[in-house]
Amino acid sequence: MDIALTGSNGLIGTALREELESQGHAILRLVRPSSPSRDGATAVWDPASGSIDAKALEGIDAVVHLAGEGIAEKRWTSEQKALLVSSRVDGTNLLARTCAGLSSPPKRFLSGSAIGYYGDTGANWVEETSPAGSDFLANLCVAWEAAAEPARTAGIATVTLRTGIVLDPRGGALKRQLPFFKAGFGGRSGNGRQYFSWISWKDQVAALTHLISSAVTGPVNLTAPDPVPNDYFSQTLGSVLHRPTSVIPMFGPRLLLGRELADSLLLTSQRVRPAALLADGFEFGHPTLDGALHDLLR
């Protein structure tokens, strides 16, 4: 297959590109004008200015859109919040409208989203049919997914990828936590009862690969089938690293990240079931947290 990919320089994008190329697929990387030249086929796009090399997308079989400003890169000032929204909504809408207008459009359009869509749901299970929340991240995800509507309206099989916390020791939340846990200073946040819906980076890549050739459309939760409370996650990570765990006062994260971002990352509870993936026959390589952490950190 010929597959166009945004976010190809990120951890998941790089791993996905390597996996797809190993299977014989041809990858067209959509890159910004300022991106350094690298090996492989590329096409330039710039969501900020609304420009894109549409001709390069003619005849592409599938588009996988993973690009977007990192949620936890900076404090959530009003300017940063606006950037988080625009980097997702503008890019998604530009891609969706462009694909919809092609003479030979892609058969499938996989567009990023997140389980932040559901808001804080406590200990209640949520699936793809569950309603959206009402906080900042939920509203962002609603707008993000709506931006893909032109592709869906044009008859392109569209999937919105509601991704959970991706466990990867090379980046993201796990990389940030590891130094503290290795030093014996890691532990639960708050009361520890808030649910943590995670997925290993290997299963994230495998699920994306699966969805490219699947017939599934609509929202898909990319999370492992074993979400766990925060205190269980902390105890398990400490056990795998052979380190003690304790309670982490929220004062530190709130001082470093700001209250809204810190609370959203550490205290929001989301107990997510990957119903669509399971119904489609996807098999997780890391269905349990213990097995995932042992494999990722060995």
N, C-alpha and C positions, 0 to 999 in steps of 0.2 A: 504493500500500500504506500501511497504518497501522503505524508502526514505533515501538516504545518504545526509548529510548536512555538508558543510564547513562553517567556520565563525559562528559557533553555539554559541560562547560566546559573540558576538557583540549584540548591541541593537536589530537590525532587526533579526539576527539569533536566538536570544533567544526568541523573540516574535513569530517568525515563528515556531520554534520547539514546543512551548507551544500550539499554535493554531493547528498544525497538530496532535499533540498527543491528544488534546481534541476531535479531529474528529476520533480518533481510529487508526491513522497511526503509524507505527513503525519507529522510527528515529535512524539511525546509524550516530553518530557524528564522522567526521574525525578530529582528533586532532593532534597537534604537539607532538613530544616526550617529550618536556618539560612541556606540559600542565598538570595541576593538575587533578587527578582522580576525576570524578564526577559520579553521578548516571546515569544509562542508558548505552546502548550499544555504544562502541567506537571502532574505528580502527585508527591506527597510520599512518600518512603520513608526509613527510618532503620534500617540493618542492625544498629546497635549495640543498639537496643531491640527489634528484630524486628518493627517496624511498617511497613506498606506499604498504599497505597491500591489494594487489589485490584480494586475496581470499575472503576477507570480502565483496567485492563488487559484487561477483557472485550472480546473481538472484535478485539484487536490481531493483526495478521498476523505480525509478527516482533518479537523482542526482541534487542537488541544490548547486551551487558553489558561495559563497558570500565572501570568504576570500580575503584579500588584504590590504596592507599598507594604512593607512589613507592619503588622498590627502593633507589635511591641518595640518597634525601633526607637521611638521617641515618646516623650510625654504627650498626652492628648490635649494640646492647646487647640484653640479654635482653628488655627491655621493647619495644624497636623490632622485634625479630624476632616477638614475639607480635602486635604491631600489624599487621605485614606479612601474617601468616597470617590473623588474624581479619578484616581488611579485605577479603580475597579470599574466604575460605571462608564466612564468615557472610553476606556480601552475595549470593554466588552461590547458596548454599543457600536463602536467603529467596526470591530470585527464582524459582528452580527449583520449590520447593514451592508457591509462589503460583500460578505458571503451570499446574502440574500439577492444581491444584484448581479451576481456572476452568471455568465452564459452556461457554465458548467460548474455548479456549486458543489461543495462537499456533501457527502452523504450523512456525515455525523459531525456534530459540533459539541465538544465537551468544554464547559465553561466553569471556572472556579466559583466557589461559594464556601460557606463554613457553617458549622453547627451552631455558631453564634446566632443563626437564624431563629432558634427556638427560645432565646432568652434564658432566664433562670427558671428551671422547671423542678427544682428540688430533687426528690427521690422518685418522681414519676417517670416512667418509661416514655420516650418520644420516638416516633418513627417519621417517615417522610410525609405522611398525611397529617401530622400534628401542626397546629397553628403557629404563626410567627410570634415572637415576643415583642416587647415594646421599648427595649433599651437601645442605646446607640448602635451596638453591634448588630442587633436584630434588624433595625431599620436600614443599616448599611447593606446587610445581606438581601433584604427584600428588594432594594433598589438595584443591587448587583445582579440578582437573578432576572429582574424585569428588563434589564438592559439587553438580555439575550433574546428578547421576544421577536425582533425582526427575523432572526434565523428560523425560529419555530414557526412563525407565521408563513414563511416562504416554503415550508414543507421539509426543512432540514431536521433530521432526527437530533434533538437537542437534549443534553444532559447537564444539569447543574450539580456540581461536585461539592456537597456539603461535608467538608473535611474536618476531622477532629484534630486533637493535638498529636502531631506527628513526632514519634520518638526517634531521634537520630542523634547519637553522641557527637556528631560533627557540626550540629547547628540547632537552632531553635530552643525550645524550653528545656530539653534534657541537657544540652550543652551548658546552658546557664546554671543549671542546678548541680551538675556534677562536681565542680570544685568545692562547694559547700558540703555536699554529702561525703565526698572523699576525705574531707578534713574533720568529719564527725559533727558538723554543725547543721546538717540538714534535718528536716522534720516537716510535720503537718502544718497547714495554715488554718487559722480560725479553729472551729470545732472539729475539723477533719471529716465531717459527714458529707460535704459537698462532693458530688460525683464527677469523676474525671474520665472523659470519653477519649480514648487514645487509639492510635494505630501505628504500627511500626513502619518505618520508611520503606522497608522491603514489601510489605503488604500494600502500602500506598501505590507503589510503582506497579505491582502486580494487578491491583484493582483497576488502575487507569488503563493498563494494557488490555485487560479483560473487557472494559467498557468500550474501547475503540471498535471492537469487532462484535459487540453484543447488540441485541435489538432493544435493550432497555432505554427508555426516555424519561424525561422529567427529573425531579430531584433524587439524588442518591446519596445516602449517608456513607461516608468513607471513615468508618470507625470499626474497631475490633468488636466482636460480640460480647466482650467481657469488660464493660466499664466498671470502675472501682471507686470507692470513696477515697478522698484525699489522704486520709490517715493510712489506709491500706497501701496505697501507692508509695507513700513515704517509707513505711516499714519494709515493703518489698525491695525498694531501691537500696535502702540501708543494708538489708540482709544480703543482697547480691554483692554489694561492695564490702561486706563484713565491717560495717561501721554502725555505731549507735545513732539513733534518731531522737529528736525532741520536738518541741513546739516552737515554731518560728513566729515571733511577734510581728504583726502587720505593720508596725511602725517603720521598720526598715524598708520593705518594698514600697510603702506609700511615700516615704521620703524620697526614694530613688526614682520611682515611676510616676508619682502622683496618685492620689486616692482612687480616682475613677478607673484608671488603667490597671492599677494593682488589684483592686477588688474584682474587676472583670476577669482578670487572668487567674486569680487564686481563690476567690470565694464563690464565683458563679457555679451552680450545680447543673449539670446536664447529663442525664442518663440515657444515652442514645443507642438505639438498636439499628444495625445495618440491614433492615428488612429487605430492601430492594436487591442488594447484593446477594444475600442468602437465598432469596427466592429465585435468583437467576443462576444459582449453582456455583457461585464463587466460593472457593475453599481458602480460608486464611492459613498462611504459614505460621502465624503467631496469634492464635486465638486467645491465649491467656497472657497476662502481664508477666508472670514469673518466667515463663518460657521466652518471651520477647526480650526481657532485660538480660537474661543469661546469655542469649545469643548475641545481642547487640553490644554487650559490654565485656564479653569474654576476651 
